[in-house]
Every structure is written in structure tokens, then in C-alpha cells.
């Protein structure tokens, strides 16, 4: 099991850092971050890209009222607290983009857990929905792998909502 965790790697492409998918199954019931409140834990097996905004890019970015929601994710690349990150999360039909400020860096054996506070208030509800989609997609993949590829996507989604949605962080 520890070998699967050590395969977690980051790759660099055109200024973005991709957080790759380890071969370790996630528990879909673990959404909150144990370290800090108000942060949603991004599943390690779901792709997430980020890049640090340079000074001149930060001055062009629009920061409205800061959100009351944050995101945590694991990566091999250290990020300095105070950095502004552009985070992209691809889903089936589109890629979702968020701006966040690094407020927590926690080193572990496998890399760093990065805590980012969202910089736009409209991004809080959007991030919550996107993160639920990420967790549902992993649940669908795991169930189809274990029980067969012909399971109904709608039925499995309803099952996830019934079992786990009430425990998903509101803010």
C-alpha cells in the first residue's frame, strides 16, 4: 500500500503543475480536512492542475470579496505561503478555474499538503459543486470496476448522494 502512495508524482507542462493520480483508492466519505476548518479536501486520485501567478499576473487578476471556502490538495512541489495560485480542475465537459492564496503548507513523506483560500466569493459554491463531482466520478469508477461496467450512472450518483452528500462540507 505504501508503494502506491510513493508513486504520487507531479509533472510540469507550460507553467502548470499537474497532480497525478496515485493507485491508492480513496474513501469517498472523507471530505473535510482534519487540520483546518472550512477547507474541502480534493481527492488525490482526481486530476488537478495549478500554477503560481507571477507579480504582473497578480496585478491583472480581479480579487473580489474573499470566499469563506478553501481547498486542500497534495503535490510534490512546495508552495510558499502567500503565493497566489491559478487552480484548474478538469471534469468531463469543461475545465474549472479558481484563484486562491496559499495559507497552509504541511510537509509529509509523500510531498506537501497545500491549503488554498479562494479569492473570489462566487467561487465558494462553485468549488463545492465541482468537488462533489470529483468525488462522485471516483465513486462511479470504483463501483463500476468492482461491480461491472454496466451499472447505471444515474443510480450510482443517487447512491453517492444518499450515502455521502450530507457529510460534504457546506462552507
N, C-alpha and C positions, 0 to 999 in steps of 0.2 A: 504494500500500500504506500509506503514512503517513497518507493521508486517512482510511482506515478506522480507524486507531488513534485519531485525533483525535476521532472520533465517540463515543468511550467517555465516557459521562456518568453521573452519579449523580442520583437523584431522591429527594425526601423525601416520606414519607407517614406520618402518625401516629406520629412518633418513630422510625421505621425509615428507614434509608438503603438504597436498592436499588442494586446494582451492575448496570448494564445490560449488554446483550450487544453487543459490537462486531461488525463484519462481517469480522473477520480470522480465518482458520482457525487453530486450534491444532495443534501437533504432539502427538499423543496419547502420544508416548514421553517427554515432558518432565514429570516429576512432582516431582522434588526441587527444592528451592530452592538456587540456586548460592551465595547469600550466607551462609546458616546451615544447619547440620545439624539433622536431626530435625523439619524442617518440610515439610509437604505443600503443594505449590503448587496452589491452586484454579484451574481453567481460567477464563480471562477471559470466555469465551462462555457460561458456565453461571451462572444467577442465584444470587445470594447477597445476603441482607439482614443488616444489623446495626444495633444501636442501643447507645448508651452508657448504662450503668446509672448512675443518679443515686445520691448518697450513701445515701439512705434505702432504695433498692432493693438496694444492695450489702450492707447490713446484714441484709436478709431472705434473701439468696441463700445457699445452702449450698455451701461450698467444702470438699470433702473432700480427700483426698490429691491433690496436683497431678500431672497426667499427664506423660508423657515425650514427648508429641507436640504439635506446633504446626501452625498453618495460616497460609499467606500468601495475600493477595488484593490486587487493585488497586482503588482508588477515587479519586474526585476530592476527597473530603473528608479533611482532615488529622485524625489521631487522636493525641492526646498519649500518650507512653509512660506506662504505669501505669493508663490507663483500663481499666475492666472493660467488655467488650462482650458483648452477647447476640447470637449469630450464628444465623441461620436459613437452612437450605438446603432448598429445596423439591425433592422428587422426584415421581415420577408419582402415588403414592398418599398420601404424607404429607409433612409438613414436619418437619425435624430441627433440634433446637435445641442449642446449645453455649454455654458460658460460657468466656470467655478474657480474658487480660490482655495488653494491647498491650506488646510487648517490643522491637519494631523498627518504625521508620518510615523508609522510604527514598524520597526525592523523585525523581521522574523528569519528563520532558517531559509525560507524559500524566496525571500525578496522583501518587498515593502507593502504594507497596507497603507494606502493613501486615502485620506479623508478630504473631500472637497465640498465646500459650501456653495450652493448655487447663487449666482449673482443677479438673476432676474426672477422676480416674484412669480411670473407666469410659468416659469419652468418647473416649479414645485409639483403641481398637479400632473403636468405632462410627464415628468420623470417617474412619478408614482405609477402611472399607467404603463409606461414603457418598461419599467422594471417588472411589473406584473406579467407583461407579455413575455419577457425573457424567461421568467420562472415557469410560465405555462408552456412555452416552447420546449424547455428542457424536460418538463414533466411528460409532455406528449412523446418526445423522443425516447425517454426511458421506458414508458409504458408500452410503446409500440415495439421497442427492442425486446422487452421481457415477454409481452403477451401476444405479439404478432402485428404485422404491418397493416392489417385490415380493420383496426379499431377506428371507430368514428371520432373524428377530430372534435366535433361539437359535444359529444358525450363526455370525452376526456376533459374538455375545457370546463364543462359544467361540474364534473367531478372535482377538478382542481379548485374551482371557485367555492364549492360546498365545503371542501376539506380545509383550505388554506387562506381564503380571502379575508376572513375575519381577523386573522393574525397579522395581516400585512400592515405595516406602519402607516398611519394616517398622516402624520407630519413628523 
